[in-house]
Amino acid sequence: MRVPDSLTTLDTMAIGTAGYTAMLCVLAVQEHGVKPADGPVLVTGASGGVGSFAITLLTKLGYEVVAVTGSESEHAWLKSIGASSIMAREEFSRPSMPMEAEQWPAVIDSVGGQTLACVISQTRYNGVVAACGLAGGFDLPATVMPFILRNVRLQGVDSVNAPIERRQVAWKALGDMITAKDLEPLYEIASLEDVPELAAQIMAGTLSKRRVIKIG
């Protein structure tokens, strides 16, 4: 499909699947009716591609964002791209009660597993959780209680098989919102020779920011 004229090819690759998926998640939050005045939106996996783009997008739309990460070294970077506060991953990877204190009008989760179950239990009445990843596991050790007692909505977000009309909406929104300056903190350019080392960092969970590979 055609990307917006406002985005260069470099911009488009810097956004990539992660930024596009993050935009789909943000659209899910907006379409559920959650507004900036409703309170902070929680973003898990905040140091990753989807999480960091979600923070950037939500911040540009006026939302307050609370970021969840397991990387203490990334706290300053996450705040620089818009997070108002940081919470430790361990606060959400623990076994949770079926329902806990209501905190979040909306959550964007790219982790899955116990983290997803925990954030669901903390979502406010009539809130929404946009789930797009399973880095922390594909199981969901939760109960139906938040759904039937708090009217919580769990919205799955799939970027791979989204219809062309949905893709066009997401990319138009990205083109309208994102500038080259917004992208600068989110990616770095690397060479093809860097790929083995970058792959090792990905497997070790130590790589932050996206990489655009320059060929030639």
N, C-alpha and C positions, 0 to 999 in steps of 0.2 A: 504494500500500500504506500501511497505518497505521504511523506512526512511534511509537516508545516514548513513553509518557505522561510520562516523566522529561524529555523534550526539548520546549522551547517551539518555536513556529514560527521565532523568531529563531535559536535554537540550530540548528534543522534547516537553515536557509538558510546559516548560518555554516559548518556542516559541508559541505553541498552534495555535488556529485559528487566533488570532490577528497577530502574526508574519507571518504566511502563507499568510494572506490577504494583509499585508503590502508588502510582496515580490511580490505578483501579481500586486500590484499598481506600484511598482518600475519597474517591467518588462514592464508594459504599457508605462511608461515614456521612458525607454530605447528603446523600439521597435518603438516608435514614432520618434526616432532620436534625442532626447534632450541629449545634452552632458554637462559635468560640465562647460565647457567654455562658455556656453550659458547664464549663470547667475543663481541666486538663485532660488531654488525650494521652493514653499510655502507648508507647511504641516499644515492643520487645525486639531483641536481636538488633539493637540500635547501631552497633558498629558495622553491621553488614550492609550490603548494597541496598536491599529493600528498606531496611530500617533507617539508614542515613538519608535516603531520598525522601522517605515519608516525613522525617523531621523537617527537612527543607521545605517540602510542599505545604505541610500543615502550618509551619511558621509564616510562610508567605501569605497564607489565607487568614492569618490572625489568630490561630489556635495556640494555646499554651501546650507545650509538649513535655512530658516526663519520659525520659529515655531509660531503658533497662539494658545493661551490658555487664559482661563478666570481665571486661578489660579496663582496669583502673587507669592504664596509660592513655586511654582514649577519652577520658572525662573532659579535658580542656577542649579537645577537638569537637566533641558532641555539643558542648555549650556554644562553641563558635559558630556552629551551623544552625543553632536555634533552640536547643534543649534548655528548658528553664531549670531543670534539676535532673539528677541521675540517681537511679536505684540499682542495687546490686542484683545480679542474676539469681543469686542464691535465695533472695526473698520470694522468688516465684517458682523455683525449681523444687521446692519442698512439697511434701504431701499437704493438700489443702482441705479445709472443711467443705462440705457441700455448698454452704453459703457463708461468705465472710462479710465484713463491713463494706457497704457500698462506697465505691471511690470513683469509678471511671464512667463517664457518659459514653466513651468509645475507646476501643483498643484496636491497634493494628499489630497482629502477631505473625511473625515469620518463624517461630520456634516450634510450636506444636507440643505434644506430649503433656507432661505435668505442668509446664508453664502455661499452656493454653487452658488447662483445667483450672489453674489457680486464678488467672485473670477473669475467666468467666464467673467464678464465684465472687469476685469483687466488683463486677460491673453493676452500675446503677440500674434502677427500675427503668425499663424501656430503652436500655442502652444497646449498643451494637458492638460485636467483636468481629473484625474482618480478619479471617485466617487464610494465610497464603503460603505457609511453609511448614516443614517438618524436620528442621535441623535437630531438634531435641527429641524427636520420636514421633511415630505415627499413631500411637495409641492415645486415647482420651479418657483418663481416669476421673471422670466427672459424673454428676448426677443430672437428672432432668429438673431439679428444684429451681435453679436460677431461671430456667426457661418458662416454667409454669407459674412460679410465684413472683418473679420480677419482670416477666415479659421480655427477657433478654433475647436478642436475636444473634445467632451465630451465622455469619455470612461467609460462605466459602468464596475465595477469589482465585480464579483460574486464568492465567494469561496465555496459555498455549492454545486452547481451543476457543477462545473468545471470538464471537462473530465479528465480522468486519465492521459492522456499525458501531459496536462497542469499542473496538480498537480506534476507530476514527474519533470518537468522543474523547478517549483518553489522550491520544496524541495531539488533538487540537488544544486540549486543556494544557498539556505540557508546553506546546508552542506559545500559548498565550501567557504562560506564567514564568517559564524558565529562561534565564539569560546566561550568556557565557560566564558572567561573573558568579552567578549562582552555582555553576558547575565546578568552578575552579577548586574549591575545597574537597570535592567529592571524588576526584580521579587524578591519576598520574599517567603519563605516557611512558611506555616501556618498549623495549625491542624484542624481537623474536628470540634472541639469545637469552633473554631474561626469563623466559617461560618456565624452564625446569626449576629454577629457584623460587619463582612465584608459586608454582604448583606445590612445592614443598611447604611454603609458608601457608598456603590455603589448607593443606592437610593437617598442619600443626595448629591451625586456628590463630595464627599470629598476623595475618595480612589484613590491613585495613585499607579503605578506599578501593575504588575500582581501578582497573588498569585498561588502557586502550593500547593495543599492540600496534606499533608502527612497522609496516613491512617495507623493507628496502631503505 
